Amino acid sequence: RNFLKAAGFLGVSSIINPVNLLKFKPAGNLTIIWNSDSHAHLYPMLYREPSVNIGPRHMNGRPGHLVGDAFNLYYDINPKSAMGYFCSYEDFENLANEYGPMGGYAHMASVINKIRDERHGKTILLDTGDSWQGTGIALLTKGKAVCRVQNAMGYDAMTGHWEFTYGKKQLTENIKSLNFPFIAQNVRDSNWDNLIFKPYIVKEVNGLSVGIIGQAFPYVPLAHPKHFSEGWSFGIDTSHAQKMVNELKSDKKVDIVVVLSHNGLEVDRKFASLIKGIDVIIGGHTHDILPAPEIINNTIICQAGTHGKFIGRIDLNVKGKRVADYNHRLIPIVSNWIKPDKNIERIIDEEYAPYKNILNEKLGKTESLLYRRATFASSVDSLAAQAFTEKFDTPLFFAPGWRWGETLLPGSDITMENVYGEYGTTYPEVYKTLFTGKQLLLSQLSVLSDAFAKDPYLQMGGDVTRISNSRLHIFINRTLTKRIKSWEINGKPLDLNKKYWAVSTGGKMQNMNPENKGLTKYKACDVIAEYIRRHKITRVVDTEKVIYRHSKAAG
């Protein structure tokens, strides 16, 4: 416990005693440790869980679509505890002032090392992907800063998603720098159909043979510009996954099979139901928190949230080539309670040093709570809309429903690193494009189809595109062409034959007008930073102007 900071020194609330942070009854002969979707947040930060997380009717009211008090009630979590703060948006500002920042790789490392000491020779450390993108330091080093930290922490395997958006050359270079394998059974050469990466690895741990199959994000060419992965094909590929499970069980004689997945929770549920022989899925992508695993078709499904907020731990008692018993815990990385690992902290500081002047620039302050997650609207994207509509003098701004992006409390400074942490991607181009009303309607019907498909295999796992100065009446559970009942822009109904100027970034809308996509000379982060510098004090307007006929559970 010597890495835990003294509670008395910090004045920590008596609701949770920090010495209980790692309270856990060890079980069995194997421990899997993992983190999910850190989005390259090497230092601690804040990340508020969604206030609204709506899915198709049959998915609401269960994990993956529970928010706030409904989530805490489902898992019997004290809403005022550190776990309640990490799992819910309720009373977030007050709890943030009480408990402080979340995550940070040096703090994660201390927890991981403590578990390794306790379970010496029995551990495997995994990363579900989305680890090299999402911050300024990641973008400026092309993911290399995170690779160096991962190597120092001693991961055993990872798979990926946003990692692919550095392009094939940079991805390959980064993978070569790793001291552990990048695995994916579902990425192939488009021409020759051969696998690009190792589909699995076999780890010998404490006398057990553990097969670990990689499952990369299946929709990379659909969710991101195709040139990043040109010549490679992606998919869920359930049949090949079954073949890999059979190969590990029959030929490699492994004791258990683990899938390291970036499918997302709903897809993992269906994936597990269709494949025989998977013992454990360690999943990511949709940023879901599962304080208790789910079991489907004898497969234990685990997820550990996002942004380094949690370290997941599952102890397995493996007997007779099956899991006889297990014990599971999500450990909230309450940064103020944990002494950072000195070596990892040193490496992170070294990686940041050349970029401090850029990343630490104070652009202004926010009067509003800035957050990213919610199904239809967020204050971060509303602030971006204000910047883009002012810059380009058009009412329509379209931004993807990304789920990554840190939270800033009212009164906080906004730095360039914060802006990178919301809109820092390898495709920052800004487009001002002329569309017909019909093109706009078709584009949003496609987005809604991705978000609210009844079949999980047709969902890509993001939130809905943000649209400025618009009022839409949406029927989530209707068929494709009937989901949007009406759409008003600045109070006037969308005219399918009229032409509209729209500004967009991070998506593919501009491709609907291939003859003139309207590429501008600007980058998304620069437009937002310029706006904040100019206004100094920013206040978000029109955030969450959404009226829901809704399930209380999903918001």
N, C-alpha and C positions, 0 to 999 in steps of 0.2 A: 504493500500500500504506500510505499514511500514516494511514489510518483504523484499521489493525490495531494493536492494542496490543502493546507490546514483550513478547516471550515471556519474556525473562529477568526482567523486572519481575514477571511473574505466576507465575513458577516452573512454567510449563506442561510437562507430560510430553513427553519426546522422541519419543513414538509418533507424534504428528502435529505438524508444524511449522505454526503459525498462518499463516505467510506463504503456505502452500499452500492456504489455505481457498478461494481463488478461482482456483486453478490450472485453466486451461481453454484449449483450443485453439479460438479463434474460427473459425467457419465460415460461409460463405454470405453472404446479403444481407438476412436478417431474423432478429431475436432476439425471442422471446416470453419475458417474465418473469412469474411469477405466484406467488401464495400461496393456500393452501387452508384453509378452516375455522379461521380464527384464533380464533373465539369470543371476540372483543373483548379479548384479552389484550394490552393496550397496553404493559404492562411485562413484562420477562422473568419466567419462572416455570419450573416443572418439569412434565413430562408423561411418565409411564412408558407404554411400549407394552404391549399385552396379553400376559399369560402364557398365555391360552387364547383362541383365535379360531376356533371350530368352525363349519363350514357343512355343507350337505348333502354326502353322500359324494363325489359327483363334483366338488365344488369344493375339497375339502381337498387339501393338498399342493401348492398353487400360490399365487402372490402374491394377497393378499387373505385367505388362510388359512394363513399361515406365521408362526411366532413364534420368538423367541429364537435358539438356535443354528441351527435349521433355516433361518431367514430369513438369518442371516449367511452360512451355508454356500452357500445358493442364489445370493447376490449376491457371494460372495467378499469379505466385509467382515471386517476384523480386529475381533473382539469387544471388544478393549480400547481401540480407537481412539475418537475423538469420534463418528465415523459409527456405530460399533457401539453406543455409548451412546445415540445418538439413535434407533436402529432397533430396540432390543431391551430386554426387561425384565431380562435376565441381569445379575447383579451391579450392579443399578441404584444402590443406595445408595452403594457405594464409588466408582463412576464419577461419580455426582453430586457427591460431595465432591471429586473430582479435576478435573472439567471445569466444574462450576457450572451456572448457570441457562441456559435456552434462550429464544430468540426475543426479542420486544420490537420494537415498530414502529420505534423510533428506530434500533435496530440493523439491522433489515430495510432501512430507508431508506438506510443507509450502503452496504450491499451493492448495492442497486438503483441507487443513484447511481454507484457504481463501474462497474457494467456499462453504464449509459447513457453514461458518459464514454468507455468503451472502444469502444462500438458506436454512436457518435454518429449520430443520425438514422435508426437501424435498429431501434429497439425499440418494443414494445408491452407495456404493463403491465396484467395482468388479475387479478381477484379472483373466486374460484369461489363466494362466498357463505358464510353462517354467520359473518359478521363483526361483526354488531351486537348479538350476544347471547352471554352466558356469563360475564359479570363484573358486579360491583356497579356500576362506573362506567357500563357499558352500560345496565343496568336503570334506574339513577337518572336518566340523561340521555335515556332512550328511544332509545338508539342514536346520538344526535347527536354525542357525543364522538368516536365512531369515524368518523362522516362527515367531521368536521372534519379529522381526521388523514389520511383517505383523500384528501381534496381537496388537502391540502398535499403529499402524496406523488405526485400526478399520475397516478392510475389512468386507464385508457382505457375500461374497461367492467367491470361485475359482473353476476352473477345472484344468486338468493337462495333461502333456505329459512326459517331461524328469523326472518329479517327480517319475514316475513309475520305473525309472532305479536305484533307491535305493533299489529295491526289496520290496516284499510285507510286510515283517516284519517292515522294517524301514519306509516305506510309511505309514503304519498303525499307527506307533508310532508318526510320525510327524503330521498326521491328528488329532490324539487324543490331541495333544498339542495346536491345533488351537482353537481360540475363535469364529470361524465361520465355516460353513460347506464346505466340499469338495464335489462337486456334479457332477454326471455323469449318464446319462440315457442309456449309450451304453456300459457298462462294466458288464459282467455277469459271474457267476460261470459256468465253462465249463460242469460240470456234471449235475447240478440241474437247470441251466438256470435262477436262481434267480439273481436279481440285487445286486451288491456289495456295491454300494453307493446310497445315496439318489438321485433320478433322478431329483428332483426339490425342491425348497423352495418357500414359499409364504411370502412376506414381506408386512407389512402394513406401508405405508408411506404417511403422509399428507392426510389421509382419503382415499387413494387408496390401492387396493389390487394388488400387483405386483407378478406374477408368473415368476420364474427364473429357466430355465431348463439348466442343465449342459450337455455339449457335449465334452467329452474328446477326445484326439487324437485317431482316429479310427484304426491306424496301428501299435500300440506299439509292438506286437510280431513279426511283419515283419521288422520294422525299427531297433529293438534292440534285443540283445540276449534274447531268449525265457524264460530262467530260471527266469528272473526278474518278470514275470507275469504268470508263469506256473499255470494252473488251472483256469485262467480267459480268457474269450473271448472278443474280441473288434470288432467293426464295426461301420459304419455310422448309420445304423439302422433307416432309414427314416420312416419306418412304425411305429416303437415304438415311435419315436419322435412325429409323428402325433397323436398317442394315448395320449401322455402326454399333448400335446397342448389341445386336446379335453377335457381331464380330468380337466385341469386347468380352461378352459372356462366354461364347463358345470357343473362340480361338485363343484369346488372350487369358482366359480363365480368371477374370477379375472377380474380386469379392463383391464390389458394388459399382454401379454406374451413376455418375453425376453429370448433369448437363449444365454448363455455364452459358446462360442464355441472355440475349438482348432482344427477346421477342416482345416483352411487355406482359403484364399479368393476365389479361384476358386471353391473349394468344397462348401463353404457357398453360393455362387451364385446358384449352382444347388440345394442345400439343400433348399434354400428359394423358388425356383421355384416349388418344388415338395410338399411342405407342406403348408397347408392353416391355417392361423390364427396366425402366428408369427408376432409380431409387430416390434421387434428390434432384430438384431443379433449383439452382442458385440464379435468380433472375434479376433483370434490370429493365431499363428503358422508360417505363411509364411513371417512374418515381413513386411507386406505391410503397406504403409502410405496412408491413405485416407483423405486428407484435406476436402473433401466433401463426405458425405455418398452416397451410391448407394441405389436405391429403386427397388426391384424385387418382383413381386407378392404382392405388398403392404407391403413388409418387408423392413425396414431401416437397411442397412448393414454398420457397422462401424468397422474400424481397426485403431490402433494407433502405428504402427511401432514396435520398439524393443529396448531393452537395456535401458529402462527408459528414452528415448529421449523425449517422449511426455506423457502428461496426456490428456486423452480424456474426453470431456464433451459434453453431449447432454441434453438439456432441452426439455421436452415434455409437451405439453398441451393435457391432456387426458380428453376426454369428451365422455360420452355415450359409454364407453368401447371400445374406439378406440383413436388413435393418431390423433388429429385434426390439430396439427401444431407442429413444432419443430425448435430449433436453435442448431447449432452444432459448436464445435471448437476443434481443436487439439492445445494444448498449448505446445510450445517447452520449455523444461526445460533447459534454458540457465543458467548454474550453477553460473556463475559469476554475474548474475543479481539478484539472489535470496538468501536471508538469509536462511540457513538451520534451520530446526526445532531443537531446542536444545535438546529436549528429544530423538528424533530419532537419532540425531548425537551422543549423549552419548551412546545409546544402541549399535550402530554400532561400535563405538570405543571400547566398552567393549568386543564385540564379536571378534574383530580383535586382541585384546591385546595379548592373549596367543600364537598367530601364527605370530606375527610381524617379528621375526627373520627369519622364513622360507620364508614368502611371500615377504618381503622387500629385500631379497638378490639380489644385482645387479650382473647379470651374464655377461653383456657386453652392447654394444650399437649397434643400427642399423643405417646403412647409407641409408637404403631404407625405403620407406613408406610401412608399414606392414598393410595389410587389409585382410579380409576374403571373403567378398561377391563378386561374379561374377559367371556366369553360369558354366564356364569350368576351370578356373584357378585363383589362387590368390597368392599374395606374401607371405602370412603366410604359405600356404601349400607348396609353392616352397622352403621356408626356411626349413620347416620340411623335404622335400624331400632331400635337401642337407645333412641334419643331418643323415637321415636314410640310404641313399645310401653310405655315407662315412663310417658309423658304420658297415654296413653289407656287404659292397663290392659287391653290386649288383645294376644294373641300374634301376630296377623296384621297385617303391614304390607306394602303393595305399592308399589313404586317402579318407574318406567320404566327400561329398560335404555339410558339415555342414554350416548353415547360421549364426551361432553365433560366436562371437569372436571380441574383441575390436580392435581398430586401433591405431598404434603407428606412430608418425611423424618421419621423418629422424632426426638423432641426439639424439633420445630419448634413455634413459637407458632401457634395457630389464631386468625386474625382474622376480623372480620365479612366482609371482602372474600373470604376463603377460603370461607366458607359460601355467599356469593352465587355464587362460582365453581363450586359444586357443585349448588346447588338454586335459583339465582336465575332464575326465569322470570316471564313476564307472566301466568301462570296458577298462582299459588302456593297456591291454595285447598287446604285439608285436609278430607277427608270421613271420617266414621265411619259406615259403612253396614252394614246387616244383609243378608246374602246367604244363600241356600241353598247347600248343598254343590254342587248341580248347576250353579248360576250360577258359582261359583268355578271349577269344572272347565271349563266352556265358555269362560270368559274366558281361561284359560291355554292351552287348545287353540288359540284364535285367535291368541294371542301366538306360540306355537310355529310356527303356520302362516306367519306373517309372517317369522319369523327363518330358517326352514329350508325354505322353498318351493324346489322343484327348478327352477322357472322364475324366472330373475332378475327378470322383470317383475312378479312377485308378491311380491318382497321389498321391505321398506321401509328396510332398512339399519341397524337398531338391534340392540342386544343384547337378551337375554331379561329379562323383568320379574323384579325381585328380590322374593323372598317370604320373610319371616322365619319362624323356628321350624317349618320344613317340610322334609320329606324326600320327594323325588320320584324315581321311576324312569322315565326318559324314553327312548324309542326315537326318535332324531332322524329317521331315514330312513323311518319308517312313514307311513301315510296319516293324514289329519287326526284322526279319532276314536280312533286306535290309538296315538298318540304317548305318552300318559301311561299307564303300566302300573299305577302305584300312587302314592298321595299320603298322607303321614302328617303330621298337625299335632300337635306336642308328643307324638309317639309313638303317636298314635291314628289309624287309617285315616279318611280323608275320608268322611263320611256324606252321600250326595247329598240326603237328605231333612232333614238337620239344618240349623239356622240358625246362622251364624257372624257375629260382629262383626269387621269389618276396617277398618283405617285406610289411606287411600291419598292420594296426591298426584301431580300431573303426568300422570295418565292419564285413562282414560274408564270405569273400572270402575263408578263411581257411577251411570253412566247405565243400568246393568242393573237398577237399582231406581228407576225414574223417579218413583214416587209419593213416595219419601222418600230422596233422595240422601244425606242426612245431613251437609249442609254445616255445618262448624264455624266459629267466629270466628277461627281461627288461620291463619297463613301458614307454609309449610314452613320457610323460613329462620329464622323466629322460634322455632319449636319446637326446631330443632337448636341454635341459638345459646343458648337458655335451658338446654338440657341441658349444653352445654360449660361455660357459666358456673357452673352448679351443681356439676359434678364437678371442674372445674379441670384435672385430669390425666385424659385419656381413653385408654382402651385398648380396641381392637376385639376382640370375641370372635366365634367361629364364622365367620370369614372363609374363603372358599374351601373350605368343607366339602363338596367335590364330588369324587366318585369317577368317573373317566372310563374307559370302554373306548374308547381314543382313538388317533388318529393322532399319532405323535410330532411331526410337522411342525406341526400345528395346536394342540398343547398337550393 
